[in-house]
């Protein structure tokens, strides 16, 4: 990135890197992956098996470092079945955490004033989620 890259641009680049890395990881495991329209509500990726009998959405969250993941004001508004959190998304060795939406909702914490919900690193950075692509079921 250049010195003239703005924080917003860096964030977009990180998001794109994580989304593409997650897509690659899913594709190499036999899943068919289609990105959705960026910045639209809902899943970032639509995934299906080769027979098109299994479909699920993936929410991709990419981080440059091991940061908390923002979840918004209403956990009930979260839609995607699966979440892939990619840490160090811009590096040569990203790490992905694969969580089901029930994991995300169950591990989320709220601001002290009852505001936004977050997924802290200690909640998602666990062996059970790290590179746990097998959790998505039979390979595509």
PASEBA-1860 file (N, C-alpha, C; in nm, 3 decimals):
! residues 140
1> XXXXXXXX> 0.084/-0.118/0.000/0.000/0.000/0.000/0.089/0.124/0.000 ~ 0.041/0.225/-0.064/0.118/0.348/-0.074/0.095/0.436/0.047 ~ 0.182/0.537/0.060/0.168/0.630/0.171/0.040/0.713/0.160 ~ -0.015/0.721/0.039/-0.136/0.801/0.020/-0.264/0.720/0.040 ~ -0.250/0.593/0.076/-0.367/0.510/0.101/-0.436/0.557/0.230 ~ -0.564/0.584/0.219/-0.640/0.632/0.335/-0.677/0.514/0.426 ~ -0.712/0.543/0.551/-0.756/0.433/0.640/-0.875/0.356/0.582 ~ -0.969/0.426/0.519/-1.084/0.359/0.459/-1.040/0.265/0.347
9> XXXXXXXX> -0.947/0.312/0.263/-0.897/0.227/0.155/-0.824/0.105/0.211 ~ -0.744/0.125/0.317/-0.675/0.012/0.379/-0.775/-0.090/0.432 ~ -0.883/-0.040/0.492/-0.988/-0.129/0.543/-1.053/-0.207/0.430 ~ -1.080/-0.141/0.318/-1.140/-0.209/0.203/-1.045/-0.314/0.146 ~ -0.917/-0.282/0.140/-0.818/-0.377/0.090/-0.810/-0.498/0.181 ~ -0.812/-0.475/0.313/-0.810/-0.585/0.408/-0.935/-0.671/0.392 ~ -1.051/-0.608/0.377/-1.175/-0.682/0.356/-1.171/-0.767/0.231 ~ -1.121/-0.710/0.122/-1.110/-0.785/-0.003/-1.013/-0.901/0.010
17> XXXXXXXX> -0.900/-0.878/0.077/-0.801/-0.984/0.096/-0.863/-1.101/0.174 ~ -0.935/-1.069/0.282/-0.997/-1.175/0.362/-1.105/-1.249/0.287 ~ -1.187/-1.175/0.213/-1.295/-1.236/0.136/-1.238/-1.331/0.030 ~ -1.136/-1.287/-0.041/-1.077/-1.371/-0.145/-1.002/-1.490/-0.086 ~ -0.939/-1.471/0.027/-0.871/-1.583/0.092/-0.971/-1.688/0.140 ~ -1.080/-1.644/0.201/-1.185/-1.737/0.243/-1.244/-1.810/0.122 ~ -1.267/-1.739/0.013/-1.319/-1.801/-0.111/-1.223/-1.908/-0.161 ~ -1.095/-1.877/-0.160/-0.994/-1.971/-0.205/-0.992/-2.096/-0.117
25> XXXXXXXX> -0.999/-2.074/0.015/-0.998/-2.188/0.107/-1.119/-2.279/0.084 ~ -1.235/-2.220/0.063/-1.356/-2.298/0.036/-1.346/-2.369/-0.099 ~ -1.301/-2.299/-0.200/-1.290/-2.357/-0.335/-1.194/-2.474/-0.338 ~ -1.083/-2.464/-0.271/-0.985/-2.572/-0.273/-1.034/-2.695/-0.199 ~ -1.142/-2.678/-0.123/-1.204/-2.791/-0.053/-1.325/-2.846/-0.130 ~ -1.344/-2.800/-0.252/-1.447/-2.855/-0.339/-1.578/-2.779/-0.340 ~ -1.590/-2.672/-0.265/-1.713/-2.593/-0.264/-1.716/-2.497/-0.382 ~ -1.835/-2.468/-0.431/-1.854/-2.364/-0.532/-1.888/-2.236/-0.455
33> XXXXXXXX> -1.816/-2.129/-0.484/-1.826/-2.006/-0.406/-1.858/-1.888/-0.498 ~ -1.958/-1.812/-0.459/-1.995/-1.693/-0.536/-2.002/-1.573/-0.442 ~ -1.918/-1.473/-0.466/-1.929/-1.351/-0.386/-2.060/-1.278/-0.418 ~ -2.114/-1.213/-0.320/-2.235/-1.133/-0.341/-2.194/-0.988/-0.365 ~ -2.292/-0.902/-0.378/-2.265/-0.760/-0.398/-2.207/-0.704/-0.269 ~ -2.094/-0.639/-0.279/-2.028/-0.584/-0.162/-2.114/-0.477/-0.095 ~ -2.103/-0.471/0.035/-2.173/-0.372/0.118/-2.324/-0.389/0.119 ~ -2.374/-0.500/0.066/-2.517/-0.529/0.076/-2.540/-0.605/0.207
41> XXXXXXXX> -2.659/-0.597/0.259/-2.691/-0.674/0.380/-2.689/-0.823/0.346 ~ -2.655/-0.901/0.446/-2.655/-1.045/0.427/-2.517/-1.101/0.401 ~ -2.514/-1.223/0.351/-2.389/-1.297/0.333/-2.297/-1.231/0.232 ~ -2.167/-1.248/0.255/-2.066/-1.201/0.160/-2.037/-1.307/0.054 ~ -2.060/-1.433/0.090/-2.036/-1.545/-0.002/-2.156/-1.639/0.003 ~ -2.195/-1.690/-0.112/-2.294/-1.797/-0.121/-2.217/-1.921/-0.165 ~ -2.236/-2.029/-0.089/-2.157/-2.150/-0.110/-2.252/-2.266/-0.137 ~ -2.212/-2.352/-0.232/-2.291/-2.470/-0.263/-2.198/-2.587/-0.291
49> XXXXXXXX> -2.251/-2.708/-0.278/-2.173/-2.826/-0.314/-2.187/-2.850/-0.464 ~ -2.114/-2.948/-0.514/-2.111/-2.976/-0.658/-2.249/-3.016/-0.711 ~ -2.331/-3.081/-0.629/-2.464/-3.125/-0.672/-2.571/-3.018/-0.652 ~ -2.533/-2.906/-0.595/-2.625/-2.797/-0.564/-2.740/-2.843/-0.474 ~ -2.705/-2.931/-0.380/-2.804/-2.976/-0.282/-2.781/-2.913/-0.145 ~ -2.662/-2.858/-0.125/-2.627/-2.790/0.000/-2.594/-2.646/-0.032 ~ -2.661/-2.553/0.033/-2.637/-2.410/0.015/-2.620/-2.346/0.152 ~ -2.527/-2.254/0.166/-2.518/-2.175/0.288/-2.447/-2.044/0.259
57> XXXXXXXX> -2.474/-1.948/0.345/-2.412/-1.817/0.334/-2.296/-1.805/0.431 ~ -2.197/-1.726/0.390/-2.080/-1.701/0.474/-2.062/-1.551/0.490 ~ -2.046/-1.508/0.613/-2.011/-1.370/0.644/-1.860/-1.367/0.662 ~ -1.791/-1.287/0.584/-1.646/-1.276/0.593/-1.609/-1.150/0.671 ~ -1.528/-1.168/0.774/-1.475/-1.056/0.851/-1.324/-1.065/0.845 ~ -1.261/-0.965/0.787/-1.116/-0.966/0.771/-1.054/-0.857/0.858 ~ -0.947/-0.894/0.924/-0.879/-0.802/1.014/-0.730/-0.800/0.984 ~ -0.669/-0.684/1.000/-0.524/-0.675/0.979/-0.448/-0.730/1.099
65> XXXXXXXX> -0.511/-0.726/1.217/-0.453/-0.778/1.340/-0.562/-0.853/1.417 ~ -0.526/-0.903/1.531/-0.619/-0.978/1.616/-0.705/-0.877/1.693 ~ -0.807/-0.824/1.626/-0.896/-0.721/1.680/-1.033/-0.781/1.714 ~ -1.113/-0.710/1.793/-1.253/-0.751/1.810/-1.330/-0.734/1.678 ~ -1.431/-0.817/1.658/-1.514/-0.812/1.538/-1.644/-0.739/1.573 ~ -1.674/-0.628/1.504/-1.800/-0.557/1.531/-1.919/-0.635/1.478 ~ -2.026/-0.643/1.558/-2.146/-0.718/1.520/-2.271/-0.633/1.509 ~ -2.262/-0.505/1.543/-2.378/-0.418/1.532/-2.458/-0.410/1.660
73> XXXXXXXX> -2.579/-0.356/1.649/-2.663/-0.331/1.766/-2.760/-0.444/1.799 ~ -2.784/-0.535/1.703/-2.887/-0.638/1.721/-2.835/-0.773/1.673 ~ -2.807/-0.863/1.766/-2.758/-0.996/1.728/-2.863/-1.073/1.647 ~ -2.989/-1.039/1.666/-3.095/-1.104/1.590/-3.092/-1.070/1.442 ~ -3.024/-0.960/1.407/-3.016/-0.918/1.268/-2.905/-0.990/1.191 ~ -2.821/-1.065/1.261/-2.714/-1.140/1.193/-2.777/-1.251/1.110 ~ -2.734/-1.266/0.987/-2.803/-1.357/0.895/-2.725/-1.481/0.853 ~ -2.600/-1.467/0.823/-2.525/-1.576/0.761/-2.511/-1.695/0.855
81> XXXXXXXX> -2.527/-1.816/0.799/-2.512/-1.938/0.878/-2.371/-1.954/0.933 ~ -2.273/-1.918/0.850/-2.133/-1.938/0.886/-2.058/-1.806/0.878 ~ -1.961/-1.793/0.967/-1.875/-1.674/0.973/-1.731/-1.719/0.961 ~ -1.656/-1.652/0.875/-1.512/-1.676/0.864/-1.442/-1.546/0.901 ~ -1.368/-1.551/1.010/-1.291/-1.437/1.056/-1.146/-1.462/1.015 ~ -1.093/-1.375/0.930/-0.957/-1.389/0.881/-0.870/-1.284/0.949 ~ -0.773/-1.330/1.025/-0.680/-1.241/1.096/-0.549/-1.237/1.017 ~ -0.485/-1.122/1.016/-0.363/-1.099/0.937/-0.394/-1.120/0.788
89> XXXXXXXX> -0.509/-1.068/0.746/-0.559/-1.091/0.610/-0.463/-1.039/0.504 ~ -0.384/-0.937/0.534/-0.292/-0.880/0.436/-0.154/-0.944/0.438 ~ -0.134/-1.043/0.521/-0.002/-1.104/0.535/0.012/-1.225/0.444 ~ 0.132/-1.284/0.448/0.156/-1.406/0.372/0.102/-1.529/0.442 ~ 0.056/-1.514/0.566/0.004/-1.629/0.639/-0.120/-1.591/0.721 ~ -0.231/-1.565/0.652/-0.356/-1.537/0.724/-0.402/-1.658/0.804 ~ -0.481/-1.632/0.906/-0.539/-1.739/0.987/-0.690/-1.718/0.987 ~ -0.763/-1.826/0.961/-0.909/-1.818/0.958/-0.971/-1.892/1.076
97> XXXXXXXX> -1.078/-1.834/1.125/-1.158/-1.895/1.231/-1.297/-1.916/1.174 ~ -1.348/-2.038/1.183/-1.475/-2.076/1.123/-1.577/-2.098/1.235 ~ -1.678/-2.010/1.239/-1.779/-2.016/1.344/-1.919/-2.023/1.285 ~ -2.006/-2.100/1.350/-2.147/-2.100/1.314/-2.212/-1.978/1.377 ~ -2.323/-1.935/1.322/-2.390/-1.816/1.375/-2.428/-1.834/1.523 ~ -2.458/-1.956/1.564/-2.490/-1.978/1.705/-2.367/-1.956/1.793 ~ -2.248/-1.988/1.742/-2.124/-1.958/1.814/-2.107/-1.807/1.830 ~ -2.127/-1.736/1.720/-2.109/-1.590/1.720/-2.204/-1.527/1.822
105> XXXXXXXX> -2.331/-1.563/1.814/-2.430/-1.505/1.907/-2.400/-1.543/2.052 ~ -2.360/-1.667/2.074/-2.335/-1.715/2.209/-2.210/-1.657/2.273 ~ -2.112/-1.619/2.193/-1.985/-1.569/2.245/-1.975/-1.416/2.241 ~ -2.073/-1.350/2.183/-2.069/-1.205/2.168/-2.078/-1.135/2.303 ~ -2.014/-1.020/2.310/-2.023/-0.935/2.428/-2.072/-0.798/2.386 ~ -2.137/-0.730/2.479/-2.197/-0.600/2.449/-2.122/-0.489/2.523 ~ -2.118/-0.370/2.460/-2.060/-0.254/2.527/-2.125/-0.236/2.664 ~ -2.051/-0.179/2.757/-2.101/-0.161/2.893/-2.229/-0.080/2.897
113> XXXXXXXX> -2.245/0.013/2.805/-2.365/0.099/2.804/-2.482/0.034/2.732 ~ -2.471/-0.095/2.695/-2.580/-0.164/2.625/-2.587/-0.130/2.478 ~ -2.478/-0.086/2.421/-2.475/-0.047/2.280/-2.439/-0.161/2.188 ~ -2.332/-0.144/2.114/-2.291/-0.239/2.011/-2.241/-0.371/2.070 ~ -2.259/-0.474/1.989/-2.211/-0.608/2.020/-2.077/-0.631/1.950 ~ -1.991/-0.710/2.014/-1.858/-0.739/1.962/-1.825/-0.885/1.985 ~ -1.737/-0.937/1.903/-1.681/-1.069/1.925/-1.533/-1.047/1.956 ~ -1.497/-1.062/2.082/-1.359/-1.038/2.125/-1.267/-1.147/2.074
121> XXXXXXXX> -1.139/-1.114/2.055/-1.044/-1.216/2.008/-1.039/-1.340/2.096 ~ -1.049/-1.324/2.227/-1.046/-1.442/2.315/-1.166/-1.533/2.292 ~ -1.272/-1.480/2.233/-1.391/-1.560/2.204/-1.374/-1.642/2.076 ~ -1.315/-1.582/1.971/-1.303/-1.655/1.844/-1.168/-1.723/1.826 ~ -1.064/-1.674/1.892/-0.930/-1.731/1.875/-0.916/-1.854/1.965 ~ -0.978/-1.962/1.921/-0.979/-2.089/1.994/-0.943/-2.201/1.897 ~ -0.881/-2.304/1.950/-0.842/-2.418/1.867/-0.962/-2.478/1.793 ~ -1.078/-2.480/1.858/-1.196/-2.542/1.796/-1.243/-2.467/1.671
129> XXXXXXXX> -1.206/-2.340/1.656/-1.247/-2.259/1.541/-1.134/-2.235/1.441 ~ -1.008/-2.245/1.488/-0.893/-2.213/1.403/-0.881/-2.311/1.286 ~ -0.891/-2.258/1.165/-0.881/-2.337/1.041/-0.976/-2.457/1.044 ~ -1.091/-2.440/1.104/-1.188/-2.549/1.125/-1.285/-2.560/1.008 ~ -1.232/-2.571/0.888/-1.314/-2.580/0.767/-1.402/-2.704/0.768 ~ -1.361/-2.808/0.839/-1.439/-2.932/0.848/-1.577/-2.906/0.910 ~ -1.591/-2.800/0.985/-1.719/-2.770/1.051/-1.830/-2.741/0.949 ~ -1.793/-2.708/0.827/-1.892/-2.676/0.724/-1.959/-2.799/0.668
137> XXXX> -1.923/-2.916/0.714/-1.987/-3.039/0.667/-1.902/-3.108/0.563 ~ -1.963/-3.201/0.496/-1.892/-3.276/0.393/-1.839/-3.179/0.288 ~ -1.719/-3.208/0.243/-1.660/-3.120/0.142/-1.747/-3.120/0.018 ~ -1.745/-3.005/-0.047/-1.829/-2.983/-0.164/-1.813/-3.084/-0.270
END
